[in-house]
């Protein structure tokens, strides 16, 4: 009886060790995949941030203005801006809603 109990305990511990090891491996794979995704997203974010900062710098905006628009731009009040929604060949013009309002 003692031998049977010892063998059963060893088999149970081996089985539990295998289950824990497989679960840990799956978690490690998920962590690795998530870290790779985060690394790719950080790289994309840095590229977009650099592009945004370059394109929206004051010098760059003035350069674009001189290059492409030649006094065609006029200053508008934010209340004059409208939104045009087009659905199923129908146009609907709405006022721009600001978050602060």
N, C-alpha and C positions, 0 to 999 in steps of 0.2 A: 504494500500500500504506500509506503514511504517513497519507493522508486517511482511509482505512477504519479504521485503528487509532485515530485521533483521534476519529472519529465514534462508534465503538464504545465508547470510554472515556467520552465525554460521555453517551451513552445509559445506560451502566451506572451512572455516578455519579448521573444524574437518577433512575433507578429506585431505587437505594439510598436516595437522599434522600427519595423518596416513601414508601418502606417505613418508614424511621426516623421520619418525620413522623407517619404513621398510628399507629405503635406508641406514640409519645409522646402523641398525642391520646387514645388508649384509656387509657393509664396516668393521664393527667390527669383523665379522666372518672371513673375508678375512685377516684382520690384525692378528688375533689370529692364523690362519692357517699358515701364513707366518712366524710369530715369532716362532712357533713350528718347522717348517721346518728349519729355521735358527739355532735354538738351537740344533737340531739333527745333522745338518751339521757341526756346531762348535765342537760338541762332536766327530764326525768322524774325523774331521781335526786334533784335538788334539791327537787322537789315532794314526793317520797316521804319524803326525809330531814326536811323541814320538818314534814310531817304526823306522822311518827314521833316527832320531838322534842316536838311540841306535845302529842300524845296520851299520851306516856309520861312527861311531866314529873310530878314529885311532886305539885304543886298540882293539876294536871289529874286525876291518878288519884284523889286524895282527893275532888275535886269530883264525879267520876263515881261513886265509891263512895257518897257521901252522897246523890246524886241518884237512883241506880238500885237500889242493893242494900240499904240500910237494915239493916245487921247480918246479912245473909244469907251473907256470906263468912266462911269459917273457914280458919285456917292449917292446911296439910297438910305432912307431911314428903315429901320428894321420892321416898322409897322407897315411899310409899303410892300413887303415881301409876301407873296401868295404861294400857295401850294396847289398844283394842278394834278388831280387824280383822274386817270382815264381808265374806265372799266367798261367793257362791252360796248365800245363806240360811244360812250357817254362821258362827257367831261364835267368835272365838278371842281370849282375853284373855292378854296378855303383860305382863311387867314392863317398865318403862321402862329402856332401856339408855343409860347415860351414856358419853360419850366417854372420860372419865378412868378408867373401870373396866377 
